Amino acid sequence: MKRYNSKEMRQYYEEWQASGLSKSSYCREKDIVKTTFYYWVKKFQSAPLTNKPEKQGFKPLIFEEQILQGQPVMRVNLNSGASLDFYNLPDVDFVKSLCN
């Protein structure tokens, strides 16, 4: 079984897209194992369009002053399903302690 590098896989994928052939016909024409090619198609179709790595970590919390009687200004939903409602803006250090 032939091994393909990323560049070759991408090249075959792009060539197939431009060919107008079905996946099966293209594989037969290029002598590529169908299951391998289907894997490449799935991989490249689900890949993000840009090569920029996704940023990971926390997103900043932006607080807007909201004074609505009886409604919380902030709600934190926990993985357990519980939620914390804040009716006044909490202290930043307290919020940080929740994240630890």
N, C-alpha and C positions, 0 to 999 in steps of 0.2 A: 504494500500500500504506500503510495506516494505521500510525503509530508509537504505541507504548504506553509509558507510564512505569511504574516499578516498582509504584507504588500501584495503578494500573489492572490490571496483571498479577496482582497478589496478590488484588485484588477479584474478578476473573474466576475465578481458581483456587478461592478459597473459595466463591464462588457455585456453581461446578460441583460441588464436593464435597457441598454441601447439596442440590443439585438431584436427585440420584439418576439423572441421565442418563448415558449413555455419553459418552465424549469426543467421538466423531464427531457424535452428536445435539446435544450442547451447542454445538459449533462451528457446525453448520448453523443452529441456532436464533439464535445471537448473531452470525452472519456473521464468524466468526474463521477465519483460515487454519489448517487442521488441524496442519500441521507446526509452526507457531508455537506453538500451544496445547500440543502435545506437549512442546515444549522447555520451556515454562513449568512444566508438571506435573513434568517430570524435575528441573528446577531447584529447585522448592519442596519436592519430596519428599526431596531429598538435602540440603537446607539444615538446619543445626542448629536445634534448637527454641528456643534462647536467642539473644539478640542480643549476648551477651558475646563479645568477641574472644578467640580462643585465645591463651594465653600461649606465647611462643616463647622459645627459648634452652635452656640446660642445666637439667636437673633436679638437685636436690642429691643427692650420694652420701651414704648413711647407712651407717656402718660399725658392725657389731655384732661384739663380741669373740667369736671362734669359734676354739676350740682343738681341732681334730680332727686327729689324727695322720695325715699323708699327704694331707690334703685342703687345697686352697687356701682362703684366707679371702676372696679376691677374684679374679675373672676379668674381663679386659677383652677384648672381641671387637672386632677391627679390621675395617674394610671389606674389606681384602685377604683375609679369611678366617682370618688368623692370630689367635691369642689369647695373652694374657699372663696367667700365673697368679702370684698373690702368696701366699706361705705365711705372711707376717707383714704387718701393716698397713703400707703404704708411707707415706713422708713426704708430707705434703700438697703441698709445693712440687714434688715429683717428679710427682705425679698431675697438677698444673696444667701442668707442662711437656709432658706427653703430649697435652694438649688443644690445644696451640698448633700 
